[in-house]
């Protein structure tokens, strides 16, 4: 019975990982694609504006 208790955690993790991958693949595209693209564009725009902002600490 030790082999069963040794195999259960990896099997459970594998099942959850496969479920995660399937969920990610299914959520790509479709009606959510425009919303996801807009969120990514907004995040990139914010990152670029922070990166290009002049420093005001006198350094």
Predicted model as a PDB file, atoms N, CA, C, CB and O in Angstrom, pLDDT in the B-factor column:
MODEL        1                                                                  
ATOM      1  N   UNK A   1       0.805  -1.204   0.000  1.00 79.00           N  
ATOM      2  CA  UNK A   1       0.000   0.000   0.000  1.00 79.00           C  
ATOM      3  C   UNK A   1       0.845   1.263   0.000  1.00 79.00           C  
ATOM      4  CB  UNK A   1      -0.914   0.001   1.185  1.00 79.00           C  
ATOM      5  O   UNK A   1       0.329   2.352  -0.252  1.00 79.00           O  
ATOM      6  N   UNK A   2       2.137   1.131   0.279  1.00 87.00           N  
ATOM      7  CA  UNK A   2       2.994   2.316   0.262  1.00 87.00           C  
ATOM      8  C   UNK A   2       3.086   2.908  -1.140  1.00 87.00           C  
ATOM      9  CB  UNK A   2       4.392   1.971   0.778  1.00 87.00           C  
ATOM     10  O   UNK A   2       3.185   4.125  -1.302  1.00 87.00           O  
ATOM     11  N   UNK A   3       3.053   2.050  -2.142  1.00 85.00           N  
ATOM     12  CA  UNK A   3       3.157   2.563  -3.513  1.00 85.00           C  
ATOM     13  C   UNK A   3       1.930   3.396  -3.883  1.00 85.00           C  
ATOM     14  CB  UNK A   3       3.323   1.401  -4.510  1.00 85.00           C  
ATOM     15  O   UNK A   3       2.045   4.343  -4.660  1.00 85.00           O  
ATOM     16  N   UNK A   4       0.769   3.063  -3.344  1.00 88.00           N  
ATOM     17  CA  UNK A   4      -0.436   3.840  -3.635  1.00 88.00           C  
ATOM     18  C   UNK A   4      -0.300   5.237  -3.028  1.00 88.00           C  
ATOM     19  CB  UNK A   4      -1.706   3.123  -3.087  1.00 88.00           C  
ATOM     20  O   UNK A   4      -0.589   6.233  -3.692  1.00 88.00           O  
ATOM     21  N   UNK A   5       0.135   5.314  -1.773  1.00 89.00           N  
ATOM     22  CA  UNK A   5       0.282   6.614  -1.129  1.00 89.00           C  
ATOM     23  C   UNK A   5       1.420   7.419  -1.766  1.00 89.00           C  
ATOM     24  CB  UNK A   5       0.535   6.436   0.376  1.00 89.00           C  
ATOM     25  O   UNK A   5       1.427   8.647  -1.680  1.00 89.00           O  
ATOM     26  N   UNK A   6       2.356   6.756  -2.387  1.00 91.00           N  
ATOM     27  CA  UNK A   6       3.440   7.466  -3.075  1.00 91.00           C  
ATOM     28  C   UNK A   6       2.982   7.987  -4.439  1.00 91.00           C  
ATOM     29  CB  UNK A   6       4.657   6.542  -3.247  1.00 91.00           C  
ATOM     30  O   UNK A   6       3.497   9.001  -4.910  1.00 91.00           O  
ATOM     31  N   UNK A   7       2.034   7.318  -5.074  1.00 91.00           N  
ATOM     32  CA  UNK A   7       1.586   7.720  -6.403  1.00 91.00           C  
ATOM     33  C   UNK A   7       0.433   8.721  -6.387  1.00 91.00           C  
ATOM     34  CB  UNK A   7       1.175   6.509  -7.174  1.00 91.00           C  
ATOM     35  O   UNK A   7       0.224   9.417  -7.380  1.00 91.00           O  
ATOM     36  N   UNK A   8      -0.310   8.814  -5.308  1.00 93.00           N  
ATOM     37  CA  UNK A   8      -1.491   9.681  -5.279  1.00 93.00           C  
ATOM     38  C   UNK A   8      -1.132  11.157  -5.478  1.00 93.00           C  
ATOM     39  CB  UNK A   8      -2.230   9.506  -3.960  1.00 93.00           C  
ATOM     40  O   UNK A   8      -1.747  11.797  -6.330  1.00 93.00           O  
ATOM     41  N   UNK A   9      -0.167  11.739  -4.738  1.00 93.00           N  
ATOM     42  CA  UNK A   9       0.110  13.173  -4.948  1.00 93.00           C  
ATOM     43  C   UNK A   9       0.516  13.532  -6.382  1.00 93.00           C  
ATOM     44  CB  UNK A   9       1.202  13.611  -4.010  1.00 93.00           C  
ATOM     45  O   UNK A   9      -0.008  14.511  -6.913  1.00 93.00           O  
ATOM     46  N   UNK A  10       1.418  12.795  -7.034  1.00 94.00           N  
ATOM     47  CA  UNK A  10       1.750  13.159  -8.413  1.00 94.00           C  
ATOM     48  C   UNK A  10       0.570  13.018  -9.374  1.00 94.00           C  
ATOM     49  CB  UNK A  10       2.892  12.307  -8.901  1.00 94.00           C  
ATOM     50  O   UNK A  10       0.429  13.816 -10.301  1.00 94.00           O  
ATOM     51  N   UNK A  11      -0.267  12.023  -9.161  1.00 94.00           N  
ATOM     52  CA  UNK A  11      -1.427  11.831 -10.030  1.00 94.00           C  
ATOM     53  C   UNK A  11      -2.413  12.984  -9.840  1.00 94.00           C  
ATOM     54  CB  UNK A  11      -2.116  10.472  -9.735  1.00 94.00           C  
ATOM     55  O   UNK A  11      -2.950  13.507 -10.817  1.00 94.00           O  
ATOM     56  N   UNK A  12      -2.650  13.377  -8.599  1.00 95.00           N  
ATOM     57  CA  UNK A  12      -3.562  14.489  -8.329  1.00 95.00           C  
ATOM     58  C   UNK A  12      -3.010  15.772  -8.948  1.00 95.00           C  
ATOM     59  CB  UNK A  12      -3.774  14.671  -6.801  1.00 95.00           C  
ATOM     60  O   UNK A  12      -3.757  16.528  -9.570  1.00 95.00           O  
ATOM     61  N   UNK A  13      -1.713  16.024  -8.786  1.00 96.00           N  
ATOM     62  CA  UNK A  13      -1.115  17.223  -9.377  1.00 96.00           C  
ATOM     63  C   UNK A  13      -1.201  17.191 -10.896  1.00 96.00           C  
ATOM     64  CB  UNK A  13       0.344  17.362  -8.941  1.00 96.00           C  
ATOM     65  O   UNK A  13      -1.445  18.222 -11.523  1.00 96.00           O  
ATOM     66  N   UNK A  14      -1.007  16.037 -11.488  1.00 97.00           N  
ATOM     67  CA  UNK A  14      -1.085  15.917 -12.945  1.00 97.00           C  
ATOM     68  C   UNK A  14      -2.499  16.197 -13.433  1.00 97.00           C  
ATOM     69  CB  UNK A  14      -0.637  14.518 -13.398  1.00 97.00           C  
ATOM     70  O   UNK A  14      -2.678  16.861 -14.454  1.00 97.00           O  
ATOM     71  N   UNK A  15      -3.493  15.709 -12.729  1.00 97.00           N  
ATOM     72  CA  UNK A  15      -4.885  15.939 -13.128  1.00 97.00           C  
ATOM     73  C   UNK A  15      -5.205  17.428 -13.051  1.00 97.00           C  
ATOM     74  CB  UNK A  15      -5.859  15.128 -12.232  1.00 97.00           C  
ATOM     75  O   UNK A  15      -5.808  17.978 -13.971  1.00 97.00           O  
ATOM     76  N   UNK A  16      -4.806  18.086 -11.959  1.00 97.00           N  
ATOM     77  CA  UNK A  16      -5.057  19.520 -11.840  1.00 97.00           C  
ATOM     78  C   UNK A  16      -4.295  20.317 -12.893  1.00 97.00           C  
ATOM     79  CB  UNK A  16      -4.676  20.005 -10.449  1.00 97.00           C  
ATOM     80  O   UNK A  16      -4.820  21.299 -13.417  1.00 97.00           O  
ATOM     81  N   UNK A  17      -3.072  19.914 -13.211  1.00 97.00           N  
ATOM     82  CA  UNK A  17      -2.286  20.613 -14.221  1.00 97.00           C  
ATOM     83  C   UNK A  17      -2.929  20.469 -15.599  1.00 97.00           C  
ATOM     84  CB  UNK A  17      -0.846  20.078 -14.245  1.00 97.00           C  
ATOM     85  O   UNK A  17      -3.011  21.440 -16.351  1.00 97.00           O  
ATOM     86  N   UNK A  18      -3.376  19.283 -15.924  1.00 97.00           N  
ATOM     87  CA  UNK A  18      -4.044  19.067 -17.203  1.00 97.00           C  
ATOM     88  C   UNK A  18      -5.324  19.903 -17.270  1.00 97.00           C  
ATOM     89  CB  UNK A  18      -4.363  17.563 -17.406  1.00 97.00           C  
ATOM     90  O   UNK A  18      -5.626  20.499 -18.304  1.00 97.00           O  
ATOM     91  N   UNK A  19      -6.069  19.944 -16.176  1.00 96.00           N  
ATOM     92  CA  UNK A  19      -7.271  20.772 -16.133  1.00 96.00           C  
ATOM     93  C   UNK A  19      -6.956  22.239 -16.322  1.00 96.00           C  
ATOM     94  CB  UNK A  19      -7.995  20.574 -14.826  1.00 96.00           C  
ATOM     95  O   UNK A  19      -7.694  22.950 -17.004  1.00 96.00           O  
ATOM     96  N   UNK A  20      -5.865  22.702 -15.726  1.00 96.00           N  
ATOM     97  CA  UNK A  20      -5.447  24.098 -15.882  1.00 96.00           C  
ATOM     98  C   UNK A  20      -5.094  24.403 -17.333  1.00 96.00           C  
ATOM     99  CB  UNK A  20      -4.248  24.405 -14.974  1.00 96.00           C  
ATOM    100  O   UNK A  20      -5.516  25.425 -17.873  1.00 96.00           O  
ATOM    101  N   UNK A  21      -4.331  23.530 -17.959  1.00 95.00           N  
ATOM    102  CA  UNK A  21      -3.946  23.730 -19.354  1.00 95.00           C  
ATOM    103  C   UNK A  21      -5.173  23.729 -20.257  1.00 95.00           C  
ATOM    104  CB  UNK A  21      -2.957  22.643 -19.802  1.00 95.00           C  
ATOM    105  O   UNK A  21      -5.281  24.564 -21.155  1.00 95.00           O  
ATOM    106  N   UNK A  22      -6.086  22.811 -20.029  1.00 93.00           N  
ATOM    107  CA  UNK A  22      -7.306  22.748 -20.845  1.00 93.00           C  
ATOM    108  C   UNK A  22      -8.116  24.033 -20.674  1.00 93.00           C  
ATOM    109  CB  UNK A  22      -8.165  21.511 -20.460  1.00 93.00           C  
ATOM    110  O   UNK A  22      -8.638  24.568 -21.652  1.00 93.00           O  
ATOM    111  N   UNK A  23      -8.226  24.529 -19.445  1.00 91.00           N  
ATOM    112  CA  UNK A  23      -8.968  25.766 -19.193  1.00 91.00           C  
ATOM    113  C   UNK A  23      -8.314  26.943 -19.899  1.00 91.00           C  
ATOM    114  CB  UNK A  23      -9.063  26.042 -17.688  1.00 91.00           C  
ATOM    115  O   UNK A  23      -9.005  27.767 -20.497  1.00 91.00           O  
ATOM    116  N   UNK A  24      -6.990  27.032 -19.837  1.00 87.00           N  
ATOM    117  CA  UNK A  24      -6.276  28.129 -20.497  1.00 87.00           C  
ATOM    118  C   UNK A  24      -6.484  28.059 -22.010  1.00 87.00           C  
ATOM    119  CB  UNK A  24      -4.764  28.081 -20.158  1.00 87.00           C  
ATOM    120  O   UNK A  24      -6.745  29.081 -22.645  1.00 87.00           O  
ATOM    121  N   UNK A  25      -6.374  26.884 -22.582  1.00 86.00           N  
ATOM    122  CA  UNK A  25      -6.529  26.740 -24.034  1.00 86.00           C  
ATOM    123  C   UNK A  25      -7.954  27.082 -24.458  1.00 86.00           C  
ATOM    124  CB  UNK A  25      -6.171  25.305 -24.480  1.00 86.00           C  
ATOM    125  O   UNK A  25      -8.155  27.745 -25.476  1.00 86.00           O  
ATOM    126  N   UNK A  26      -8.945  26.634 -23.685  1.00 84.00           N  
ATOM    127  CA  UNK A  26     -10.338  26.914 -24.043  1.00 84.00           C  
ATOM    128  C   UNK A  26     -10.672  28.396 -23.917  1.00 84.00           C  
ATOM    129  CB  UNK A  26     -11.278  26.099 -23.167  1.00 84.00           C  
ATOM    130  O   UNK A  26     -11.533  28.897 -24.641  1.00 84.00           O  
ATOM    131  N   UNK A  27     -10.008  29.102 -23.013  1.00 79.00           N  
ATOM    132  CA  UNK A  27     -10.342  30.513 -22.803  1.00 79.00           C  
ATOM    133  C   UNK A  27      -9.638  31.434 -23.800  1.00 79.00           C  
ATOM    134  CB  UNK A  27      -9.979  30.924 -21.386  1.00 79.00           C  
ATOM    135  O   UNK A  27      -9.880  32.640 -23.795  1.00 79.00           O  
ATOM    136  N   UNK A  28      -8.788  30.896 -24.638  1.00 78.00           N  
ATOM    137  CA  UNK A  28      -8.106  31.715 -25.638  1.00 78.00           C  
ATOM    138  C   UNK A  28      -9.042  31.975 -26.803  1.00 78.00           C  
ATOM    139  CB  UNK A  28      -6.809  31.031 -26.127  1.00 78.00           C  
ATOM    140  O   UNK A  28      -9.734  31.075 -27.279  1.00 78.00           O  
ATOM    141  N   UNK A  29      -9.053  33.218 -27.252  1.00 74.00           N  
ATOM    142  CA  UNK A  29      -9.909  33.555 -28.395  1.00 74.00           C  
ATOM    143  C   UNK A  29     -11.357  33.687 -27.993  1.00 74.00           C  
ATOM    144  CB  UNK A  29      -9.779  32.509 -29.482  1.00 74.00           C  
ATOM    145  O   UNK A  29     -11.677  33.804 -26.810  1.00 74.00           O  
ATOM    146  N   UNK A  30     -12.221  33.670 -28.968  1.00 75.00           N  
ATOM    147  CA  UNK A  30     -13.645  33.771 -28.700  1.00 75.00           C  
ATOM    148  C   UNK A  30     -14.047  35.167 -28.250  1.00 75.00           C  
ATOM    149  CB  UNK A  30     -14.046  32.762 -27.657  1.00 75.00           C  
ATOM    150  O   UNK A  30     -13.364  36.146 -28.549  1.00 75.00           O  
ATOM    151  N   UNK A  31     -15.153  35.249 -27.534  1.00 74.00           N  
ATOM    152  CA  UNK A  31     -15.663  36.561 -27.123  1.00 74.00           C  
ATOM    153  C   UNK A  31     -14.768  37.274 -26.116  1.00 74.00           C  
ATOM    154  CB  UNK A  31     -17.035  36.406 -26.537  1.00 74.00           C  
ATOM    155  O   UNK A  31     -14.839  38.496 -25.984  1.00 74.00           O  
ATOM    156  N   UNK A  32     -13.938  36.537 -25.416  1.00 73.00           N  
ATOM    157  CA  UNK A  32     -13.072  37.158 -24.410  1.00 73.00           C  
ATOM    158  C   UNK A  32     -11.794  37.738 -25.008  1.00 73.00           C  
ATOM    159  CB  UNK A  32     -12.714  36.146 -23.345  1.00 73.00           C  
ATOM    160  O   UNK A  32     -11.075  38.477 -24.335  1.00 73.00           O  
ATOM    161  N   UNK A  33     -11.507  37.413 -26.256  1.00 78.00           N  
ATOM    162  CA  UNK A  33     -10.232  37.816 -26.846  1.00 78.00           C  
ATOM    163  C   UNK A  33     -10.071  39.331 -26.892  1.00 78.00           C  
ATOM    164  CB  UNK A  33     -10.105  37.248 -28.245  1.00 78.00           C  
ATOM    165  O   UNK A  33      -9.005  39.834 -26.535  1.00 78.00           O  
ATOM    166  N   UNK A  34     -11.071  40.064 -27.310  1.00 80.00           N  
ATOM    167  CA  UNK A  34     -10.970  41.520 -27.399  1.00 80.00           C  
ATOM    168  C   UNK A  34     -10.766  42.126 -26.020  1.00 80.00           C  
ATOM    169  CB  UNK A  34     -12.225  42.110 -28.057  1.00 80.00           C  
ATOM    170  O   UNK A  34      -9.981  43.061 -25.861  1.00 80.00           O  
ATOM    171  N   UNK A  35     -11.468  41.600 -25.022  1.00 81.00           N  
ATOM    172  CA  UNK A  35     -11.338  42.116 -23.658  1.00 81.00           C  
ATOM    173  C   UNK A  35      -9.935  41.841 -23.118  1.00 81.00           C  
ATOM    174  CB  UNK A  35     -12.404  41.484 -22.733  1.00 81.00           C  
ATOM    175  O   UNK A  35      -9.334  42.708 -22.485  1.00 81.00           O  
ATOM    176  N   UNK A  36      -9.413  40.642 -23.364  1.00 79.00           N  
ATOM    177  CA  UNK A  36      -8.074  40.293 -22.903  1.00 79.00           C  
ATOM    178  C   UNK A  36      -7.020  41.140 -23.620  1.00 79.00           C  
ATOM    179  CB  UNK A  36      -7.802  38.795 -23.128  1.00 79.00           C  
ATOM    180  O   UNK A  36      -6.069  41.611 -22.996  1.00 79.00           O  
ATOM    181  N   UNK A  37      -7.191  41.331 -24.927  1.00 85.00           N  
ATOM    182  CA  UNK A  37      -6.242  42.147 -25.683  1.00 85.00           C  
ATOM    183  C   UNK A  37      -6.244  43.589 -25.183  1.00 85.00           C  
ATOM    184  CB  UNK A  37      -6.574  42.107 -27.180  1.00 85.00           C  
ATOM    185  O   UNK A  37      -5.187  44.211 -25.078  1.00 85.00           O  
ATOM    186  N   UNK A  38      -7.420  44.117 -24.877  1.00 87.00           N  
ATOM    187  CA  UNK A  38      -7.505  45.488 -24.375  1.00 87.00           C  
ATOM    188  C   UNK A  38      -6.824  45.606 -23.021  1.00 87.00           C  
ATOM    189  CB  UNK A  38      -8.969  45.936 -24.273  1.00 87.00           C  
ATOM    190  O   UNK A  38      -6.166  46.610 -22.747  1.00 87.00           O  
ATOM    191  N   UNK A  39      -6.971  44.603 -22.176  1.00 89.00           N  
ATOM    192  CA  UNK A  39      -6.328  44.636 -20.861  1.00 89.00           C  
ATOM    193  C   UNK A  39      -4.811  44.585 -20.997  1.00 89.00           C  
ATOM    194  CB  UNK A  39      -6.820  43.467 -19.991  1.00 89.00           C  
ATOM    195  O   UNK A  39      -4.093  45.280 -20.279  1.00 89.00           O  
ATOM    196  N   UNK A  40      -4.331  43.767 -21.913  1.00 90.00           N  
ATOM    197  CA  UNK A  40      -2.886  43.668 -22.129  1.00 90.00           C  
ATOM    198  C   UNK A  40      -2.347  44.973 -22.718  1.00 90.00           C  
ATOM    199  CB  UNK A  40      -2.555  42.479 -23.065  1.00 90.00           C  
ATOM    200  O   UNK A  40      -1.295  45.453 -22.296  1.00 90.00           O  
ATOM    201  N   UNK A  41      -3.051  45.542 -23.677  1.00 91.00           N  
ATOM    202  CA  UNK A  41      -2.618  46.821 -24.254  1.00 91.00           C  
ATOM    203  C   UNK A  41      -2.579  47.918 -23.200  1.00 91.00           C  
ATOM    204  CB  UNK A  41      -3.548  47.233 -25.401  1.00 91.00           C  
ATOM    205  O   UNK A  41      -1.662  48.738 -23.197  1.00 91.00           O  
ATOM    206  N   UNK A  42      -3.557  47.944 -22.309  1.00 91.00           N  
ATOM    207  CA  UNK A  42      -3.589  48.930 -21.241  1.00 91.00           C  
ATOM    208  C   UNK A  42      -2.401  48.750 -20.303  1.00 91.00           C  
ATOM    209  CB  UNK A  42      -4.900  48.832 -20.462  1.00 91.00           C  
ATOM    210  O   UNK A  42      -1.761  49.726 -19.914  1.00 91.00           O  
ATOM    211  N   UNK A  43      -2.108  47.508 -19.939  1.00 92.00           N  
ATOM    212  CA  UNK A  43      -0.985  47.237 -19.043  1.00 92.00           C  
ATOM    213  C   UNK A  43       0.341  47.623 -19.692  1.00 92.00           C  
ATOM    214  CB  UNK A  43      -0.966  45.758 -18.643  1.00 92.00           C  
ATOM    215  O   UNK A  43       1.215  48.187 -19.035  1.00 92.00           O  
ATOM    216  N   UNK A  44       0.490  47.322 -20.973  1.00 93.00           N  
ATOM    217  CA  UNK A  44       1.722  47.682 -21.682  1.00 93.00           C  
ATOM    218  C   UNK A  44       1.847  49.198 -21.775  1.00 93.00           C  
ATOM    219  CB  UNK A  44       1.746  47.051 -23.096  1.00 93.00           C  
ATOM    220  O   UNK A  44       2.934  49.745 -21.587  1.00 93.00           O  
ATOM    221  N   UNK A  45       0.747  49.871 -22.062  1.00 91.00           N  
ATOM    222  CA  UNK A  45       0.759  51.332 -22.131  1.00 91.00           C  
ATOM    223  C   UNK A  45       1.153  51.958 -20.804  1.00 91.00           C  
ATOM    224  CB  UNK A  45      -0.603  51.850 -22.557  1.00 91.00           C  
ATOM    225  O   UNK A  45       1.934  52.908 -20.770  1.00 91.00           O  
ATOM    226  N   UNK A  46       0.614  51.429 -19.713  1.00 90.00           N  
ATOM    227  CA  UNK A  46       0.986  51.945 -18.386  1.00 90.00           C  
ATOM    228  C   UNK A  46       2.461  51.717 -18.101  1.00 90.00           C  
ATOM    229  CB  UNK A  46       0.137  51.282 -17.293  1.00 90.00           C  
ATOM    230  O   UNK A  46       3.142  52.601 -17.582  1.00 90.00           O  
ATOM    231  N   UNK A  47       2.955  50.532 -18.439  1.00 89.00           N  
ATOM    232  CA  UNK A  47       4.361  50.223 -18.183  1.00 89.00           C  
ATOM    233  C   UNK A  47       5.265  51.138 -18.992  1.00 89.00           C  
ATOM    234  CB  UNK A  47       4.663  48.756 -18.513  1.00 89.00           C  
ATOM    235  O   UNK A  47       6.286  51.606 -18.489  1.00 89.00           O  
ATOM    236  N   UNK A  48       4.901  51.395 -20.232  1.00 86.00           N  
ATOM    237  CA  UNK A  48       5.718  52.268 -21.070  1.00 86.00           C  
ATOM    238  C   UNK A  48       5.676  53.712 -20.577  1.00 86.00           C  
ATOM    239  CB  UNK A  48       5.250  52.198 -22.521  1.00 86.00           C  
ATOM    240  O   UNK A  48       6.692  54.405 -20.627  1.00 86.00           O  
ATOM    241  N   UNK A  49       4.525  54.175 -20.106  1.00 86.00           N  
ATOM    242  CA  UNK A  49       4.433  55.559 -19.627  1.00 86.00           C  
ATOM    243  C   UNK A  49       5.219  55.743 -18.335  1.00 86.00           C  
ATOM    244  CB  UNK A  49       2.964  55.957 -19.410  1.00 86.00           C  
ATOM    245  O   UNK A  49       5.797  56.806 -18.111  1.00 86.00           O  
ATOM    246  N   UNK A  50       5.247  54.730 -17.491  1.00 79.00           N  
ATOM    247  CA  UNK A  50       6.046  54.818 -16.273  1.00 79.00           C  
ATOM    248  C   UNK A  50       7.527  54.788 -16.620  1.00 79.00           C  
ATOM    249  CB  UNK A  50       5.695  53.672 -15.304  1.00 79.00           C  
ATOM    250  O   UNK A  50       8.333  55.482 -16.000  1.00 79.00           O  
ATOM    251  N   UNK A  51       7.874  53.994 -17.597  1.00 72.00           N  
ATOM    252  CA  UNK A  51       9.271  53.864 -17.990  1.00 72.00           C  
ATOM    253  C   UNK A  51       9.782  55.166 -18.635  1.00 72.00           C  
ATOM    254  CB  UNK A  51       9.440  52.679 -18.962  1.00 72.00           C  
ATOM    255  O   UNK A  51      10.955  55.502 -18.478  1.00 72.00           O  
ATOM    256  N   UNK A  52       8.930  55.892 -19.347  1.00 68.00           N  
ATOM    257  CA  UNK A  52       9.347  57.099 -20.052  1.00 68.00           C  
ATOM    258  C   UNK A  52       9.158  58.368 -19.221  1.00 68.00           C  
ATOM    259  CB  UNK A  52       8.580  57.223 -21.342  1.00 68.00           C  
ATOM    260  O   UNK A  52       9.596  59.440 -19.639  1.00 68.00           O  
ATOM    261  N   UNK A  53       8.525  58.272 -18.067  1.00 59.00           N  
ATOM    262  CA  UNK A  53       8.265  59.452 -17.247  1.00 59.00           C  
ATOM    263  C   UNK A  53       9.588  60.011 -16.724  1.00 59.00           C  
ATOM    264  CB  UNK A  53       7.311  59.110 -16.070  1.00 59.00           C  
ATOM    265  O   UNK A  53      10.452  59.245 -16.298  1.00 59.00           O  
ATOM    266  N   UNK A  54       9.756  61.333 -16.751  1.00 63.00           N  
ATOM    267  CA  UNK A  54      10.995  61.927 -16.236  1.00 63.00           C  
ATOM    268  C   UNK A  54      11.079  61.774 -14.723  1.00 63.00           C  
ATOM    269  CB  UNK A  54      11.083  63.416 -16.623  1.00 63.00           C  
ATOM    270  O   UNK A  54      10.066  61.756 -14.023  1.00 63.00           O  
ATOM    271  N   UNK A  55      12.303  61.665 -14.241  1.00 62.00           N  
ATOM    272  CA  UNK A  55      12.513  61.520 -12.800  1.00 62.00           C  
ATOM    273  C   UNK A  55      12.418  62.889 -12.150  1.00 62.00           C  
ATOM    274  CB  UNK A  55      13.888  60.856 -12.493  1.00 62.00           C  
ATOM    275  O   UNK A  55      12.938  63.871 -12.681  1.00 62.00           O  
ATOM    276  N   UNK A  56      11.763  62.955 -11.016  1.00 69.00           N  
ATOM    277  CA  UNK A  56      11.584  64.226 -10.336  1.00 69.00           C  
ATOM    278  C   UNK A  56      12.300  64.266  -8.990  1.00 69.00           C  
ATOM    279  CB  UNK A  56      10.114  64.503 -10.143  1.00 69.00           C  
ATOM    280  O   UNK A  56      12.077  65.182  -8.198  1.00 69.00           O  
ATOM    281  N   UNK A  57      13.150  63.290  -8.727  1.00 67.00           N  
ATOM    282  CA  UNK A  57      13.829  63.258  -7.422  1.00 67.00           C  
ATOM    283  C   UNK A  57      15.174  63.977  -7.450  1.00 67.00           C  
ATOM    284  CB  UNK A  57      14.034  61.817  -6.978  1.00 67.00           C  
ATOM    285  O   UNK A  57      15.918  63.902  -6.471  1.00 67.00           O  
ATOM    286  N   UNK A  58      15.506  64.658  -8.516  1.00 61.00           N  
ATOM    287  CA  UNK A  58      16.732  65.442  -8.602  1.00 61.00           C  
ATOM    288  C   UNK A  58      17.985  64.654  -8.944  1.00 61.00           C  
ATOM    289  CB  UNK A  58      16.947  66.132  -7.330  1.00 61.00           C  
ATOM    290  O   UNK A  58      19.088  65.200  -8.930  1.00 61.00           O  
ATOM    291  N   UNK A  59      17.822  63.379  -9.250  1.00 58.00           N  
ATOM    292  CA  UNK A  59      19.001  62.579  -9.570  1.00 58.00           C  
ATOM    293  C   UNK A  59      19.332  62.609 -11.038  1.00 58.00           C  
ATOM    294  CB  UNK A  59      18.803  61.162  -9.133  1.00 58.00           C  
ATOM    295  O   UNK A  59      20.301  61.982 -11.465  1.00 58.00           O  
TER     296      UNK A  59                                                      
ENDMDL                                                                          
END                                                                             
